[in-house]
């Protein structure tokens, strides 16, 4: 039987797709712009690699940490729907501000984007969860579809914004990212008729003893413990995965042979490779876990995230190979980078969309947006960790750092597998509801 998803899902899909086009387009050229010389063709800001990675770490951390106040504002004052709209306006304004050649405008643009993403990111994800009733078996596949939308934007942006930014002008690239966000907001406004039942502000009753004023139950407390542990996984995952926008971006520019048929591919365009892999393999990975689940084999969220961490870590074994080759040759073969991104993405597909769905299952209703905000704050801490690791690599060497990430991720994933049954027990059956009908991703 064919089961269709709510009509609001495509609206949120395309809104988030354009927001991610904006975000990843800007991210693809940020450190390259910062490290480009101040004189010559298409000048940048002339920063050192270390200084650029420091700013990259702080920026990407704050973008996600601001999701905590973004969730609180939605829950306590505006509702998710209005908060997403305001966030999108701020992001568009920030990207267009970056298009102005001025250091003051540069920092102002970054701050506007930080505040905007903080308002938009946790609340649009919570709205996706709100499209489905408790126990709806379409929820996980709905988040997978949503996640593919994220990666369509992330795949196209570096190819367009990255190429234009590197070849024709950094500030033109930033402006393209801004227009992408404007498109997203237009889609969101057009689709409001399909979002009437989600994201609305509902004031909490102030009468003592009402449901919203009751303390958390022991089951809810246990589930929050599991969520906090899952946030630790998120920090470690993004600390490794976000090397893509910083250290691996610079490494691709400096030490990977990017010549194909006599044409040197701009480094920033390789930022689209992970997102392309997500689009190609997202449905297949989701189907694998769904098939495993129907056969009665272990497929809980914690188990998936443990396996994903191990697979993602092996991607850095490929980069270790690249670093070894670069020490003996002038530059490493491009295949090392592609294989690394492939393995990182296979791991990502068992962690990131799973974690989003996991939160909507376990978080107490009255703290839904706040817990989603904490998730994105954990993502922010992971991004800051990525910046610190990238900065450390400038002194310690890329070979040692890539090898260290590989060993740590595999060890941590194996540790999770040892304890996942105890963690699963603390969820108190939150993932035990399954459908007898197959779910088609439509």
Phi, psi and omega per residue, in radians:
X1 nan 2.342 -3.126
X2 -1.479 2.147 -3.131
X3 -1.948 2.083 -3.109
X4 -1.599 2.680 3.137
X5 -1.572 2.800 3.135
X6 -1.011 2.615 -3.121
X7 -1.150 -0.352 3.108
X8 -1.254 -0.345 -3.107
X9 -1.113 -0.807 3.089
X10 -1.052 -0.594 3.116
X11 -1.098 -0.873 3.130
X12 -1.185 -0.583 3.083
X13 -0.991 -0.932 -3.069
X14 -1.299 -0.550 3.071
X15 -1.094 -0.839 3.141
X16 -1.224 -0.556 3.102
X17 -1.042 -0.796 -3.131
X18 -1.275 -0.569 3.078
X19 -1.119 -0.724 3.122
X20 -1.234 -0.550 3.011
X21 -1.016 -0.786 3.123
X22 -1.097 -0.855 -3.049
X23 -1.178 -0.851 -3.068
X24 -1.346 -0.426 3.020
X25 -1.135 -0.806 3.098
X26 -1.140 -0.722 -3.115
X27 -1.109 -0.595 -3.090
X28 -1.094 -0.525 -3.064
X29 -1.930 -0.071 -3.021
X30 -1.052 -1.021 -3.076
X31 -1.216 -0.501 3.099
X32 -1.203 -0.687 3.076
X33 -1.129 -0.754 -3.120
X34 -1.123 -0.624 -3.055
X35 -1.612 -0.119 3.129
X36 -1.257 2.500 -3.131
X37 -1.023 2.685 -3.091
X38 -1.419 -0.189 3.112
X39 -2.119 2.852 3.132
X40 1.700 -2.924 -3.106
X41 -1.251 2.332 3.130
X42 0.872 1.109 -3.057
X43 -1.181 2.682 3.080
X44 -2.015 -2.524 -3.086
X45 -1.801 -0.125 3.017
X46 1.261 0.445 -3.137
X47 -1.411 2.790 3.005
X48 -1.316 2.828 3.093
X49 -1.021 -0.736 -3.116
X50 -1.092 -0.799 -3.129
X51 -1.139 -0.678 3.127
X52 -1.122 -0.697 -3.137
X53 -1.242 -0.530 3.051
X54 -1.103 -0.866 3.119
X55 -1.100 -0.720 3.127
X56 -1.009 -0.766 3.135
X57 -1.112 -0.797 3.137
X58 -1.142 -0.757 -3.120
X59 -1.083 -0.903 -3.092
X60 -1.175 -0.516 3.066
X61 -1.181 -0.866 -3.082
X62 -1.140 -0.581 3.092
X63 -0.944 -0.737 -3.079
X64 -1.590 -0.579 3.102
X65 -1.082 -0.592 3.131
X66 -1.154 -0.126 3.074
X67 -1.167 -0.417 3.117
X68 -1.149 -0.979 3.055
X69 -1.112 -0.497 3.088
X70 -1.105 -0.699 3.089
X71 -1.210 -0.681 3.132
X72 -1.133 -0.763 3.130
X73 -1.039 -0.724 3.131
X74 -1.170 -0.795 -3.072
X75 -1.206 -0.663 -2.973
X76 -1.726 -0.393 -2.973
X77 -2.274 -0.920 -2.922
X78 -1.904 -0.428 -2.956
X79 1.509 2.747 -3.054
X80 -1.173 -0.646 -3.033
X81 -1.090 -0.864 -3.140
X82 -1.212 -0.638 -3.116
X83 -1.127 -0.678 3.091
X84 -1.088 -0.727 -3.141
X85 -1.088 -0.827 3.138
X86 -1.102 -0.725 3.124
X87 -1.057 -0.737 3.135
X88 -1.114 -0.668 3.105
X89 -1.113 -0.749 3.136
X90 -1.131 -0.692 3.129
X91 -1.102 -0.816 3.133
X92 -1.041 -0.744 3.121
X93 -1.098 -0.703 -3.130
X94 -1.148 -0.766 -3.138
X95 -1.117 -0.726 3.128
X96 -1.217 -0.518 3.066
X97 -1.155 -0.653 3.096
X98 -1.102 -0.380 -3.121
X99 -1.242 -0.211 3.122
X100 -1.544 2.304 -3.122
X101 -1.361 1.563 -3.138
X102 -2.895 2.382 3.131
X103 -1.137 -0.648 3.108
X104 -1.111 -0.780 3.123
X105 -1.154 -0.589 3.126
X106 -1.057 -0.911 -3.128
X107 -1.203 -0.613 3.092
X108 -1.117 -0.724 3.114
X109 -1.094 -0.738 3.104
X110 -1.053 -0.734 -3.120
X111 -1.160 -0.711 3.098
X112 -1.084 -0.717 3.116
X113 -1.144 -0.728 3.129
X114 -1.020 -0.860 3.140
X115 -1.145 -0.706 -3.100
X116 -1.144 -0.818 3.129
X117 -1.125 -0.642 3.105
X118 -1.048 -0.612 3.114
X119 -1.378 -0.672 -3.020
X120 -1.452 -0.832 -2.884
X121 -1.048 -0.903 -3.089
X122 -1.211 -0.540 -3.007
X123 -1.405 -0.572 3.099
X124 -1.230 -0.601 3.085
X125 -1.175 -0.693 3.104
X126 -1.135 -0.625 3.101
X127 -1.115 -0.624 3.073
X128 -1.053 -0.807 3.092
X129 -1.063 -0.601 -3.124
X130 -1.217 -0.263 3.105
X131 -1.239 -0.307 -3.048
X132 -2.048 2.402 3.093
X133 -1.298 2.827 3.132
X134 -1.013 2.285 3.138
X135 1.493 -0.009 3.140
X136 -1.155 2.088 -3.081
X137 -1.217 -0.172 3.134
X138 -1.415 -0.143 -3.002
X139 -1.026 -0.898 -3.100
X140 -1.065 -0.778 3.136
X141 -1.197 -0.537 3.065
X142 -1.092 -0.744 3.106
X143 -1.207 -0.564 3.082
X144 -1.142 -0.754 3.074
X145 -1.060 -0.809 3.104
X146 -1.011 -0.726 -3.114
X147 -1.181 -0.599 3.066
X148 -1.148 -0.662 3.067
X149 -1.046 -0.739 3.073
X150 -0.954 -0.768 -3.012
X151 -1.438 -0.316 2.968
X152 -1.132 -0.805 3.070
X153 -1.077 -0.724 -3.119
X154 -1.215 -0.455 3.136
X155 -1.391 -0.745 -3.072
X156 -1.297 -0.631 -3.021
X157 -1.020 -0.892 -3.137
X158 -1.094 -0.545 3.131
X159 -1.172 -0.658 -3.113
X160 -1.600 -1.071 -3.102
X161 -1.119 -0.753 -3.131
X162 -1.090 -0.829 -3.119
X163 -1.119 -0.846 -3.138
X164 -1.078 -0.744 -3.122
X165 -1.101 -0.800 -3.108
X166 -1.275 -0.621 -3.010
X167 -1.634 -0.738 -3.015
X168 -1.863 -0.410 3.130
X169 2.673 2.270 -3.111
X170 -1.022 -0.730 -3.040
X171 -1.282 -0.476 3.009
X172 -1.159 -0.692 3.087
X173 -1.064 -0.774 3.114
X174 -1.069 -0.680 -3.128
X175 -1.174 -0.628 3.079
X176 -1.082 -0.681 3.076
X177 -1.072 -0.659 3.117
X178 -1.151 -0.746 3.122
X179 -1.159 -0.552 3.053
X180 -1.056 -0.715 3.130
X181 -1.181 -0.622 3.087
X182 -1.081 -0.751 3.071
X183 -1.012 -0.735 3.133
X184 -1.056 -0.732 3.140
X185 -1.187 -0.610 3.082
X186 -1.126 -0.717 3.077
X187 -1.078 -0.748 -3.108
X188 -1.106 -0.756 3.126
X189 -1.157 -0.714 3.132
X190 -1.092 -0.630 -3.032
X191 -1.584 0.202 -3.108
X192 -1.026 -0.507 -3.134
X193 -1.122 -0.361 3.115
X194 -1.684 0.042 -3.086
X195 -2.113 0.407 -3.054
X196 -1.154 -0.429 -3.048
X197 -1.703 -0.057 -3.102
X198 -2.222 2.692 3.021
X199 1.332 0.165 -3.117
X200 -1.456 2.585 3.123
X201 -1.368 2.223 3.098
X202 -2.168 1.852 -3.127
X203 -1.026 2.435 3.117
X204 -1.320 2.332 3.076
X205 -1.041 2.466 -3.131
X206 -1.733 0.093 3.138
X207 -1.387 2.199 -3.123
X208 -1.056 2.369 3.101
X209 1.683 -0.100 3.094
X210 -1.287 2.939 -3.041
X211 -0.992 -0.747 -3.074
X212 -1.230 -0.289 -3.139
X213 -1.732 -0.052 3.136
X214 -1.254 2.513 3.076
X215 -1.182 2.813 3.125
X216 -1.125 2.482 3.066
X217 -1.343 2.945 3.128
X218 -1.117 -0.614 3.103
X219 -1.142 -0.764 3.121
X220 -1.100 -0.658 3.117
X221 -1.146 -0.735 3.098
X222 -1.078 -0.720 -3.133
X223 -1.159 -0.624 3.095
X224 -1.141 -0.631 3.081
X225 -1.041 -0.788 3.121
X226 -1.118 -0.702 3.109
X227 -1.058 -0.743 -3.138
X228 -1.105 -0.669 3.080
X229 -1.162 -0.677 3.098
X230 -1.127 -0.549 3.085
X231 -1.149 -0.573 3.067
X232 -1.112 -0.715 3.070
X233 -1.043 -0.737 -3.131
X234 -1.068 -0.754 3.137
X235 -1.049 -0.834 -3.112
X236 -1.149 -0.743 -3.141
X237 -1.031 -0.925 -3.088
X238 -1.230 -0.477 3.057
X239 -1.065 -0.580 3.077
X240 -1.504 -0.850 -3.013
X241 -1.121 -0.633 -3.075
X242 -1.362 0.113 2.934
X243 -1.070 -0.363 -3.101
X244 -0.985 -0.802 -3.080
X245 -1.411 -0.287 -3.093
X246 -1.979 -1.595 -3.055
X247 -1.013 -0.831 -3.092
X248 -1.224 -0.498 3.070
X249 -1.123 -0.834 3.108
X250 -1.176 -0.696 3.138
X251 -1.095 -0.692 3.104
X252 -1.079 -0.711 -3.124
X253 -1.180 -0.683 -2.977
X254 -1.681 -0.569 -2.931
X255 -2.288 0.159 3.057
X256 -1.946 2.318 3.105
X257 -1.274 1.892 -3.055
X258 -1.812 0.251 -3.130
X259 -1.444 2.181 3.060
X260 -2.332 2.062 -3.113
X261 0.923 0.722 3.066
X262 1.401 0.051 -3.139
X263 -2.035 2.249 3.129
X264 -1.549 2.062 -3.112
X265 -1.304 2.285 3.092
X266 -0.992 2.414 -3.063
X267 -1.040 -0.660 -3.046
X268 -1.107 -0.492 -3.084
X269 -1.181 -0.371 3.112
X270 -1.243 -0.179 3.044
X271 -1.165 -0.265 3.121
X272 -1.452 -0.302 -3.047
X273 -1.034 -0.850 3.127
X274 -1.030 -0.743 -3.126
X275 -1.135 -0.655 3.093
X276 -1.094 -0.724 3.105
X277 -1.120 -0.633 3.092
X278 -1.076 -0.766 3.137
X279 -1.110 -0.720 -3.093
X280 -1.249 -0.647 -2.992
X281 -1.967 -0.065 -3.078
X282 -1.023 -0.874 -3.130
X283 -1.155 -0.654 -3.121
X284 -1.136 -0.748 3.130
X285 -1.162 -0.744 3.103
X286 -1.065 -0.718 3.133
X287 -1.155 -0.631 3.104
X288 -1.059 -0.824 -3.125
X289 -1.202 -0.621 3.118
X290 -1.146 -0.748 3.117
X291 -1.124 -0.721 3.116
X292 -1.088 -0.710 3.139
X293 -1.110 -0.737 -3.105
X294 -1.207 -0.397 3.074
X295 -1.464 -0.007 3.122
X296 1.448 0.187 3.121
X297 -1.517 2.781 -3.079
X298 -1.072 2.193 3.101
X299 -2.632 0.575 3.103
X300 -1.191 2.845 -3.088
X301 -1.063 -0.759 -3.132
X302 -1.098 -0.710 3.108
X303 -1.082 -0.793 3.121
X304 -1.051 -0.768 -3.099
X305 -1.173 -0.588 3.096
X306 -1.147 -0.829 3.117
X307 -1.104 -0.720 3.136
X308 -1.079 -0.667 3.122
X309 -1.107 -0.722 3.137
X310 -1.140 -0.823 -3.125
X311 -1.116 -0.763 3.120
X312 -1.042 -0.695 3.131
X313 -1.087 -0.603 -3.138
X314 -1.153 -0.348 3.052
X315 -1.050 -0.567 -3.135
X316 -1.405 -0.214 2.947
X317 -1.170 -0.630 3.071
X318 -1.126 -0.720 3.118
X319 -1.207 -0.500 3.025
X320 -1.099 -0.732 3.067
X321 -1.076 -0.695 3.104
X322 -1.101 -0.736 -3.123
X323 -1.146 -0.653 3.101
X324 -1.140 -0.759 3.126
X325 -1.133 -0.675 -3.121
X326 -1.149 -0.387 3.109
X327 -1.339 -0.461 -3.121
X328 -1.782 -0.386 3.099
X329 -2.060 3.006 3.141
X330 -1.162 -0.745 3.117
X331 -2.529 2.760 -3.121
X332 -1.518 2.708 3.109
X333 -1.166 2.566 -3.119
X334 -1.115 -0.492 -3.069
X335 -1.057 -0.541 3.107
X336 -1.058 -0.781 -3.121
X337 -1.136 -0.770 -3.113
X338 -1.116 -0.785 3.125
X339 -1.122 -0.652 3.113
X340 -1.088 -0.832 3.124
X341 -1.109 -0.652 3.133
X342 -1.061 -0.854 -3.131
X343 -1.173 -0.670 3.094
X344 -1.071 -0.686 -3.115
X345 -1.229 -0.725 3.096
X346 -1.015 -0.719 3.065
X347 -1.162 -0.730 -3.136
X348 -1.020 -0.711 -3.090
X349 -1.173 -0.290 3.060
X350 -1.724 0.048 -3.110
X351 -2.124 -1.079 -2.927
X352 -1.164 -0.967 3.126
X353 -1.158 -0.536 3.105
X354 -1.117 -0.742 -3.135
X355 -1.118 -0.681 3.112
X356 -1.059 -0.817 3.127
X357 -1.171 -0.673 -3.123
X358 -1.014 -0.731 -3.123
X359 -1.130 -0.751 -3.117
X360 -1.189 -0.369 3.084
X361 -1.420 -0.711 -2.972
X362 -1.695 -0.474 -3.043
X363 -1.200 2.351 3.021
X364 -0.981 2.463 -3.024
X365 -0.951 -0.748 -3.058
X366 -1.247 -0.204 3.119
X367 -2.017 0.347 -3.007
X368 -1.015 -0.935 -3.107
X369 -1.215 -0.621 3.134
X370 -1.123 -0.759 3.121
X371 -1.157 -0.618 3.053
X372 -1.140 -0.628 3.070
X373 -1.117 -0.701 3.099
X374 -1.116 -0.661 3.083
X375 -1.026 -0.823 -3.123
X376 -1.242 -0.483 3.022
X377 -1.142 -0.695 3.060
X378 -1.088 -0.692 3.050
X379 -1.041 -0.699 3.107
X380 -1.118 -0.734 3.092
X381 -1.107 -0.647 3.063
X382 -1.099 -0.688 3.094
X383 -1.141 -0.682 3.081
X384 -1.133 -0.716 3.073
X385 -1.041 -0.700 3.110
X386 -1.052 -0.729 3.111
X387 -1.123 -0.706 3.130
X388 -1.143 -0.720 3.121
X389 -1.127 -0.747 3.111
X390 -1.093 -0.707 3.092
X391 -1.120 -0.743 3.122
X392 -1.063 -0.627 -3.107
X393 -1.140 -0.417 3.140
X394 -1.148 -0.409 3.115
X395 -1.840 -0.744 -3.069
X396 -1.362 -0.491 -3.090
X397 1.845 2.479 -3.075
X398 -1.153 -0.641 -3.111
X399 -1.000 -0.854 -3.122
X400 -1.122 -0.686 -3.118
X401 -1.206 -0.816 3.121
X402 -1.050 -0.765 3.130
X403 -1.135 -0.681 3.136
X404 -1.130 -0.717 3.105
X405 -1.095 -0.755 3.121
X406 -1.013 -0.887 -3.092
X407 -1.108 -0.780 -3.084
X408 -1.137 -0.789 -3.103
X409 -1.114 -0.726 3.129
X410 -1.147 -0.760 3.127
X411 -1.088 -0.778 -3.116
X412 -1.147 -0.706 3.108
X413 -1.098 -0.730 3.098
X414 -1.129 -0.642 3.103
X415 -1.102 -0.708 3.095
X416 -1.101 -0.675 3.130
X417 -1.115 -0.546 3.127
X418 -1.159 -0.645 -3.018
X419 -1.884 0.072 -2.974
X420 -1.141 -0.520 -3.141
X421 -1.128 -0.680 3.099
X422 -1.171 -0.687 3.117
X423 -1.170 -0.702 3.123
X424 -1.074 -0.654 3.134
X425 -1.084 -0.616 -3.127
X426 -1.224 -0.245 3.096
X427 -1.366 -0.208 3.092
X428 0.946 0.812 3.018
X429 1.314 0.343 -3.108
X430 -1.103 -0.374 -3.089
X431 -1.967 0.321 -3.058
X432 -1.550 -0.086 -3.100
X433 -1.525 2.049 -3.132
X434 -2.185 2.731 3.134
X435 -1.712 2.588 3.057
X436 -1.485 -0.178 -3.105
X437 -1.763 2.451 3.056
X438 -1.177 2.562 -3.125
X439 -1.887 2.169 3.104
X440 -1.715 2.330 3.136
X441 -1.355 1.763 -3.096
X442 -2.106 nan nan
